[in-house]
Amino acid sequence: MASAPKNTQSPPTLLWFRQDLRLSDHPALTEAACRGPVIPVYILDEQGDGAWAPGAASRWWLHHSLADLDSSLRKLGSRLILRRGESLAELRALIRTTGSHCLHFSRRYEPAAAARDQEILAALRSEGVAVEVFASALLHEPESIRTQTGKPYQVFTPFWKNLQSGADPLPPLLAPKRLAAPDAWPDSLDLRALDLLPRNDWAAGLRESWRPGATGAKALLRDHLPDILPHYPEGRDRPDRDGTSRLSPHLHFGEVGAREAWAAAGGYRGNQGNTNATPGPDGPRAAWRRQLAWREFSHHLLAHFPCTPDQPLRPAFAAFPWLADPVSLRAWQQGRTGYPYVDAGMRQLWATGWMHNRVRMVAGSFLVKHLLLPWQAGARWFWDTLVDADLAQNTLGWQWVAGCGADAAPYFRIFNPVTQGEGFDPEGAYVKRWVPELAGLPAVWIHKPWEAPEAVLRAAGLGPGRSYPAPIIAHAEARTRALAALAFMKG
Ligand SMILES: Cc1cc2nc3c(=O)[nH]c(=O)nc-3n(C[C@H](O)[C@H](O)[C@H](O)COP(=O)(O)OP(=O)(O)OC[C@H]3O[C@@H](n4cnc5c(N)ncnc54)[C@H](O)[C@@H]3O)c2cc1C
């Protein structure tokens, strides 16, 4: 490969990558590339996310995503400089050693990261550095979408209507074809020195399930999305089918931009795209964009209500009488609740770092309403185990499940894990995959093995000593208990 053209005319721009690990639709990078030499840098700042530093599954993903980004940058004649430490100190050191006086980065919305960014912006600008912040993670900035009275939306449907009736998101930008290198590269750590991979290798299931990085994201957009899109409105609710995009970790790490995901379904007015998706309010394209709008909504909520990762949006819920029951919490985490649909979800999460949305709702509801354990405990477990762990989406999901957030499930709605399983996994294929000890059961019993006749259980290999656990709590009892605990909400 020919070495990249050196530009000795202008000092390099530092391009600080964070949750935008891609080269296309990256305004901060595009603008930097137009100016002259670029030094791409990633800083692992373990304090920078406050109490929400990336969990173990996210760290695994990040390692591979950074490797992919470096390899893509090298194809453009560039490379990724890796640092570890406090962001401002590392940026100052880079500015000093490279002679750069221009820094570009993409905006983040998580409270701790946003506050840290403001401090960096103020400090470096006061030191004469030209700092520019670009918006690229969302379709629209949180300040730009408001109710008629100028307030942030707290209900999804009007938010979605507003999004549909407003201006289209900007079309995505193409990746630069070449990046000018600086006269000299600053020192970089080796990727392994970031220590992102687990010491005991538990990540085999993650390796089998994912291809982290923008290259993997592009492959899903190109090869998988056109296959699932025509059936997306029904298929997205079926954990027994491969009916969703699996783009969530890629979207979280910014390996694909929201505008690219929107455009991939021919999302622009007058453009049918290259899919067979039918336009119209109920067509696959609209259904796809609607889910992207949920992502958008979650980020808008987090930006406007920064306390919500820890505190319920509806203040009355702060007084909820949660139980402290580490034994039940452990059973839930390990997929041993005795409810096959819940256990399948929790085991899929442990094995692959991902769980189908429908099952996240039921497994989440089970923790909060059947076991009366705090939603924050569920959010923390998801945070550590999900490869797509995202503060905005995880917070929205858990507050929705608990009934204490924006546009939440009614607090008195208690998912029945048996009927949910029967409705969305009718043959039990999902359960059989993730709870293999039940694979011999006929579909009629798969979601309620405790009701199966003795002979059926024996024939399925579920005799004494090899049993699947009995339900940790009976559904009817859990329902009565939860409704009693929730009665205070009526007052
Ligand atoms: C308790 C709970 C916790 C959750 N935690 C997270 C999380 O940490 N990170 C995360 O990305 N999603 C989270 N979700 C939302 C949702 O489950 C995932 O986004 C989805 O399962 C990802 O799979 P996919 O990419 O195949 O989705 P697709 O159906 O292909 O959807 C496309 C994209 O739209 C967005 N999206 C879809 N559904 C939702 C939704 N309900 N809320 C917000 N955005 C959505 C995602 O970015 C997703 O990648 C959570 C949901 C619940 C109920």
The ligand as an SDF file (V2000), in Angstrom:
LIG
                    3D

 53 58  0  0  0  0  0  0  0  0999 V2000
  -35.6540   -3.9250   29.6490 C   0  0  0  0  0  0  0  0  0  0  0  0
  -35.0970   -3.4990   28.2980 C   0  0  0  0  0  0  0  0  0  0  0  0
  -33.7680   -3.0940   28.1910 C   0  0  0  0  0  0  0  0  0  0  0  0
  -33.2490   -2.6960   26.9450 C   0  0  0  0  0  0  0  0  0  0  0  0
  -31.9310   -2.2990   26.8800 N   0  0  0  0  0  0  0  0  0  0  0  0
  -31.4150   -1.9000   25.6770 C   0  0  0  0  0  0  0  0  0  0  0  0
  -30.0610   -1.4890   25.5790 C   0  0  0  0  0  0  0  0  0  0  0  0
  -29.3160   -1.4220   26.5740 O   0  0  0  0  0  0  0  0  0  0  0  0
  -29.5790   -1.1500   24.3500 N   0  0  0  0  0  0  0  0  0  0  0  0
  -30.3780   -1.1930   23.2310 C   0  0  0  0  0  0  0  0  0  0  0  0
  -29.8870   -0.8980   22.1320 O   0  0  0  0  0  0  0  0  0  0  0  0
  -31.6680   -1.5320   23.3140 N   0  0  0  0  0  0  0  0  0  0  0  0
  -32.2240   -1.8980   24.4930 C   0  0  0  0  0  0  0  0  0  0  0  0
  -33.5340   -2.2760   24.5590 N   0  0  0  0  0  0  0  0  0  0  0  0
  -34.3990   -2.1300   23.3560 C   0  0  0  0  0  0  0  0  0  0  0  0
  -34.4640   -3.3380   22.4250 C   0  0  0  0  0  0  0  0  0  0  0  0
  -34.6940   -4.5110   23.1510 O   0  0  0  0  0  0  0  0  0  0  0  0
  -33.2120   -3.5200   21.5580 C   0  0  0  0  0  0  0  0  0  0  0  0
  -32.8610   -2.2970   20.9540 O   0  0  0  0  0  0  0  0  0  0  0  0
  -33.4470   -4.5460   20.4510 C   0  0  0  0  0  0  0  0  0  0  0  0
  -33.7940   -5.7890   21.0090 O   0  0  0  0  0  0  0  0  0  0  0  0
  -32.2070   -4.6680   19.6120 C   0  0  0  0  0  0  0  0  0  0  0  0
  -32.3240   -5.6690   18.6470 O   0  0  0  0  0  0  0  0  0  0  0  0
  -32.2900   -5.3060   17.1000 P   0  0  0  0  0  0  0  0  0  0  0  0
  -31.1650   -4.3870   16.7940 O   0  0  0  0  0  0  0  0  0  0  0  0
  -32.3360   -6.5900   16.3420 O   0  0  0  0  0  0  0  0  0  0  0  0
  -33.6640   -4.5130   16.9530 O   0  0  0  0  0  0  0  0  0  0  0  0
  -34.4930   -4.0950   15.6690 P   0  0  0  0  0  0  0  0  0  0  0  0
  -35.8860   -4.5850   15.8650 O   0  0  0  0  0  0  0  0  0  0  0  0
  -33.8200   -4.4840   14.4260 O   0  0  0  0  0  0  0  0  0  0  0  0
  -34.5730   -2.5050   15.7850 O   0  0  0  0  0  0  0  0  0  0  0  0
  -33.6610   -1.6220   15.1230 C   0  0  0  0  0  0  0  0  0  0  0  0
  -33.0690   -0.6590   16.1240 C   0  0  0  0  0  0  0  0  0  0  0  0
  -34.0890    0.1470   16.6990 O   0  0  0  0  0  0  0  0  0  0  0  0
  -33.7850    0.4040   18.0680 C   0  0  0  0  0  0  0  0  0  0  0  0
  -34.8350   -0.1750   18.9080 N   0  0  0  0  0  0  0  0  0  0  0  0
  -35.6180   -1.2420   18.6250 C   0  0  0  0  0  0  0  0  0  0  0  0
  -36.4950   -1.4580   19.6170 N   0  0  0  0  0  0  0  0  0  0  0  0
  -36.2520   -0.5220   20.5600 C   0  0  0  0  0  0  0  0  0  0  0  0
  -36.8340   -0.2230   21.8330 C   0  0  0  0  0  0  0  0  0  0  0  0
  -37.8540   -0.9200   22.3340 N   0  0  0  0  0  0  0  0  0  0  0  0
  -36.3210    0.8010   22.5400 N   0  0  0  0  0  0  0  0  0  0  0  0
  -35.2970    1.5500   22.0610 C   0  0  0  0  0  0  0  0  0  0  0  0
  -34.7250    1.3260   20.8500 N   0  0  0  0  0  0  0  0  0  0  0  0
  -35.1930    0.3000   20.1170 C   0  0  0  0  0  0  0  0  0  0  0  0
  -32.4640   -0.2810   18.3680 C   0  0  0  0  0  0  0  0  0  0  0  0
  -31.4110    0.6480   18.2540 O   0  0  0  0  0  0  0  0  0  0  0  0
  -32.3990   -1.3500   17.2880 C   0  0  0  0  0  0  0  0  0  0  0  0
  -31.0870   -1.7420   16.9660 O   0  0  0  0  0  0  0  0  0  0  0  0
  -34.0800   -2.6830   25.7980 C   0  0  0  0  0  0  0  0  0  0  0  0
  -35.4160   -3.0920   25.9240 C   0  0  0  0  0  0  0  0  0  0  0  0
  -35.9200   -3.4910   27.1520 C   0  0  0  0  0  0  0  0  0  0  0  0
  -37.3600   -3.9210   27.2490 C   0  0  0  0  0  0  0  0  0  0  0  0
  1  2  1  0
  2  3  1  0
  2 52  2  0
  3  4  2  0
  4  5  1  0
  4 50  1  0
  5  6  2  0
  6  7  1  0
  6 13  1  0
  7  8  2  0
  7  9  1  0
  9 10  1  0
 10 11  2  0
 10 12  1  0
 12 13  2  0
 13 14  1  0
 14 15  1  0
 14 50  1  0
 15 16  1  0
 16 17  1  0
 16 18  1  0
 18 19  1  0
 18 20  1  0
 20 21  1  0
 20 22  1  0
 22 23  1  0
 23 24  1  0
 24 25  2  0
 24 26  1  0
 24 27  1  0
 27 28  1  0
 28 29  2  0
 28 30  1  0
 28 31  1  0
 31 32  1  0
 32 33  1  0
 33 34  1  0
 33 48  1  0
 34 35  1  0
 35 36  1  0
 35 46  1  0
 36 37  1  0
 36 45  1  0
 37 38  2  0
 38 39  1  0
 39 40  1  0
 39 45  2  0
 40 41  1  0
 40 42  2  0
 42 43  1  0
 43 44  2  0
 44 45  1  0
 46 47  1  0
 46 48  1  0
 48 49  1  0
 50 51  2  0
 51 52  1  0
 52 53  1  0
M  END
$$$$
